[in-house]
Amino acid sequence: MITKFIGHRGAKGEAPENTLKGINFALEQSISGVEIDVHLSKDGKLMVIHDSTVDRTTNGSGNIIGKTYNELKKLDAGEGEQIPTLEEVMDLVKSFNADIFIELKAPDCEKEVINLIRKKDYVNHSIVKSFNHRWVKNTKALDSTIKAQCLMYALPINPIAIIKACNADGISLSTIHLDEELIIQCHQENFLVTTWNANNHRALKKFKEMGVDYVCTDFASLIPSMPL
């Protein structure tokens, strides 16, 4: 598989993260796709935002789960941008025919995410992932055709066993912990490997040469100027 470069939270290092503006910017940089995060609002809407509160990334305060869709939409998520819904993001990503990595950040949203992926007819371009491996397993149990990856903070003793236990399609691991041996082991099992975040040409080139399937970056504008 040819290495694909993915915009982390859209273009986190260059535009307001997890916003339509940032995602559009990333996709205009000849990048293969974007990674975003999903929480549930008080009234059950899938909202694209990283933290469990709105404090860091908006002009508001409080928990996302404690606010309705309308309340969340009134907030400024940076440069006048709103917090987008997952549906809004998927429509934008689909217009570029790009990939979307959806990180589950809230419990009990697996079914809603799957339903939306199916509604948009975007199974072949969508990958669900989470640090909560029970949610990954639930996703695969609900729909085995949806690709899903196990996110890991650090390298466990037997990552392959964890992937298999979740019936997952691969692993997503930080650049700090990823090594060539694990990449080889994963590919021998036909598992996809994602790493985050490579934020300069040297790092991007390194992980491409290592054969990583997906490399996330905060700086999507690095991709068009990548040395061959």
C-alpha positions in Angstrom: 0.0 0.0 0.0 1.2 3.5 -0.8 1.6 5.7 2.2 -1.2 8.2 2.7 -0.8 11.5 4.6 -3.7 12.5 6.9 -4.4 15.9 8.3 -4.6 15.7 12.1 -7.8 17.4 13.4 -7.9 18.9 9.9 -4.9 21.2 9.9 -4.3 21.6 13.7 -1.1 23.5 13.3 -2.3 25.9 10.6 -6.0 26.5 11.2 -8.6 26.1 13.9 -8.7 22.4 14.7 -11.7 20.2 13.9 -13.4 23.0 11.9 -14.7 23.1 8.4 -12.2 25.8 7.6 -9.2 23.7 8.8 -10.5 20.5 7.2 -11.0 22.3 3.8 -7.5 23.8 4.1 -6.0 20.4 4.7 -7.8 18.8 1.8 -6.7 21.5 -0.5 -3.1 20.5 0.2 -3.2 17.3 -1.9 -3.5 15.4 1.4 -5.3 12.0 1.3 -7.7 12.6 4.2 -8.3 14.0 7.6 -8.6 12.7 11.2 -11.3 14.2 13.4 -12.8 13.6 16.9 -16.5 13.0 17.8 -18.5 13.7 20.9 -22.2 13.6 21.6 -24.2 16.7 22.4 -26.9 16.8 25.1 -29.5 16.1 22.5 -27.6 13.3 20.8 -25.9 15.1 17.9 -22.5 13.9 16.7 -20.2 17.0 17.1 -16.7 17.2 15.9 -14.5 18.5 18.7 -11.5 16.9 20.5 -11.9 17.7 24.2 -14.8 16.7 26.5 -15.3 20.4 27.2 -15.5 23.4 24.9 -13.1 25.5 27.1 -9.9 25.1 25.2 -11.1 25.4 21.6 -14.0 27.8 21.8 -15.1 31.0 23.5 -17.4 29.0 25.7 -17.1 26.8 28.8 -18.6 23.6 30.0 -19.0 20.0 29.1 -20.1 19.1 25.5 -22.5 16.5 26.8 -24.2 19.2 28.9 -24.9 21.4 25.9 -27.5 21.1 23.1 -26.6 21.2 19.4 -28.0 24.8 19.2 -26.0 25.9 22.2 -22.8 24.4 20.7 -23.4 26.0 17.3 -23.5 29.5 18.9 -19.8 29.1 20.1 -16.8 30.4 18.2 -14.4 27.6 17.5 -11.7 29.9 16.2 -11.7 32.6 13.4 -15.5 32.7 13.5 -15.8 29.0 12.8 -18.6 26.9 14.4 -18.2 23.4 15.9 -19.2 21.3 12.9 -21.4 18.1 13.1 -19.9 14.9 11.8 -22.4 15.0 8.9 -21.1 18.4 7.8 -17.5 17.2 8.0 -18.3 14.0 6.0 -20.1 16.0 3.3 -17.0 18.2 2.9 -14.6 15.2 3.0 -16.7 13.3 0.5 -16.6 16.3 -1.9 -12.8 15.7 -2.1 -13.2 11.9 -2.3 -10.8 11.8 0.6 -10.5 9.4 3.6 -11.8 10.2 7.1 -10.6 8.9 10.4 -13.2 9.2 13.1 -12.0 9.0 16.6 -14.7 8.0 19.1 -14.4 10.2 22.2 -17.8 9.5 23.8 -19.6 6.3 24.9 -22.5 4.9 23.1 -22.0 6.7 19.8 -20.7 3.7 17.7 -24.1 2.9 16.2 -24.8 6.6 15.2 -21.4 6.9 13.6 -21.9 3.7 11.6 -25.4 4.7 10.5 -24.0 8.1 9.2 -21.1 6.4 7.4 -23.7 4.1 5.7 -26.1 7.0 5.0 -23.3 8.8 3.2 -22.3 5.6 1.4 -18.7 6.2 2.6 -17.7 2.8 4.0 -14.6 2.5 1.7 -13.2 5.8 2.8 -13.9 5.7 6.6 -11.9 4.4 9.5 -13.2 4.4 13.1 -10.7 4.4 15.9 -10.5 4.8 19.6 -8.3 4.5 22.7 -11.3 2.7 24.3 -10.9 -0.8 22.7 -14.3 -1.9 23.8 -15.8 0.8 21.5 -13.6 -0.5 18.7 -14.9 -4.1 19.3 -18.5 -2.8 19.5 -18.0 -1.0 16.2 -16.9 -4.2 14.5 -19.6 -6.2 16.2 -22.3 -3.8 14.9 -20.8 -3.8 11.3 -17.8 -5.9 10.4 -17.4 -4.1 7.1 -16.5 -0.8 8.8 -12.7 -0.5 9.2 -11.6 0.2 12.8 -8.2 0.7 14.5 -7.1 0.4 18.0 -5.4 3.6 19.2 -2.7 3.1 21.8 -0.8 5.6 24.0 2.2 3.3 24.3 3.4 0.0 22.9 1.9 -2.9 24.8 3.6 -6.3 25.2 1.4 -7.9 22.5 -0.3 -5.3 20.3 -1.2 -7.9 17.6 -3.2 -9.9 20.2 -5.1 -6.7 21.2 -6.0 -5.9 17.6 -7.2 -9.5 17.1 -9.2 -9.4 20.3 -11.1 -6.4 19.0 -11.6 -7.9 15.6 -10.0 -4.6 14.4 -8.3 -3.8 11.1 -5.1 -2.3 12.5 -3.3 0.0 15.0 -2.8 3.7 15.5 0.3 4.5 17.5 2.4 7.6 18.2 5.6 8.2 16.2 7.5 7.9 19.5 6.6 4.2 19.9 6.3 2.9 16.4 9.1 0.8 15.0 9.8 -1.3 11.9 9.4 -4.6 13.6 5.8 -3.8 14.6 5.0 -2.5 11.1 6.3 -5.8 9.6 4.3 -7.8 12.1 1.1 -5.9 11.4 1.5 -6.2 7.6 2.1 -9.9 7.9 -1.4 -10.0 9.5 -2.8 -7.6 6.9 -3.4 -5.0 9.6 -3.2 -1.3 8.7 -0.7 0.9 10.5 -1.3 4.6 11.3 1.1 6.9 13.2 0.8 10.4 14.6 2.1 13.1 14.3 5.0 13.7 11.8 5.4 17.4 11.6 8.4 18.0 9.3 9.6 16.7 6.0 12.3 14.5 7.6 9.7 12.7 9.8 7.2 12.3 7.0 9.8 10.8 4.7 11.0 8.5 7.5 7.6 6.9 8.1 6.9 6.7 4.4 10.1 4.8 3.9 9.2 2.5 6.8 6.0 1.6 5.0 3.5 3.1 7.3 0.0 3.1 5.7 -1.2 6.4 7.1 0.9 9.2 8.5 -0.9 12.0 10.4 0.5 15.5 10.5 -0.6 18.8 12.0 0.8 20.7 9.0 -0.9 19.6 5.8 0.9 22.3 3.8 4.1 20.2 4.1 2.7 17.6 1.8 2.7 19.5 -1.6 6.4 20.4 -1.0 7.4 16.9 0.1 10.7 15.9 -1.6 10.2 12.8 -3.9 
